[in-house]
Amino acid sequence: MKATLKPGYLATSAVSGLLFGAGLYVSQMVDPYKVLKFLDFTAIPTGGWDPSLAFVIVPAIVVMFIAVQIGKRRRAPLFDAEFNQPEYNRIDLPLVGGAALFGVGWGMSGICPGPAIALIAFLPDNLWIFLVAMFVGSYAGAYVIPSGHDKRMAMAR
């Protein structure tokens, strides 16, 4: 964390995290079966497809679009000295491969890291299996793709 953080940064982060977790719970994104029913497009003809999560993602996209537009007009964020944009922004094979692996894992389990972390508050059965696999996969990924800034930027050249 940079030393240039302004007062209120951590409090805003905590409130944002709580709001995000509550939103995941209220929208039922923490329910793997709900997510799997949304991802199963083959169930459309039988009426088994659950489109309700689209009512979560569409408003989220609209809110984020508005937030980005407002952010573009500002010189700096409210609680930091500058906006932190990614330096590495190429779409390459490691990015596409990682996204594909993420999607396969999400499709197999019905849960992704954000909701998994939110579910820790409720400790459902077998959550630990997902969490262990997530952390092992993340750790192993560091051996497959360089995670250091200099290494990643060198790959971009």
C-alpha positions, 0 to 999 in steps of 0.5 A: 500500500502506498504511503500517499493514501488519504484519510478515509481510504481504509474505511471506504474500502471496508464499507465497499467490501461489506456492501459487495458481500451483502450484494452477493448474498442478497442476489444469491450469487453465493448459491452455487446452484443458482449460478449453475442454473444461470450458466446452463443455457441448454436448459432454456428449451425445458424452462430450467434456465434461471435468467435472474442473475442477469438482473444482477449483472446488467445494473452492475455494468451500468453503475460501473460504466457511470463510475468510470465516466465520473472517474475520467473527469477527476484528477485523482480519486477521493482517497488516494493521490492518483488513479492506479491503472494497469501498466500491462494491458495486452490481450495475450495467450496467458490472459485468455488461457487464465480467463478460460480456466477461471470460466471452467472452474466457475462452471464446474463449481458454480462459485468464483473467488468473490462469493467464496470469500463471502461464504466464509461468514457462513461456513457451508459444507465443503467450502474449504475444498474450493478455498484450498483448490483456489489458493493452490491454483493461485500459488501454482499459477505463479510458477506458470506465469511470471507474477513480478512486475518486471517479468510481466512487463518484459513479456509485453515487449 
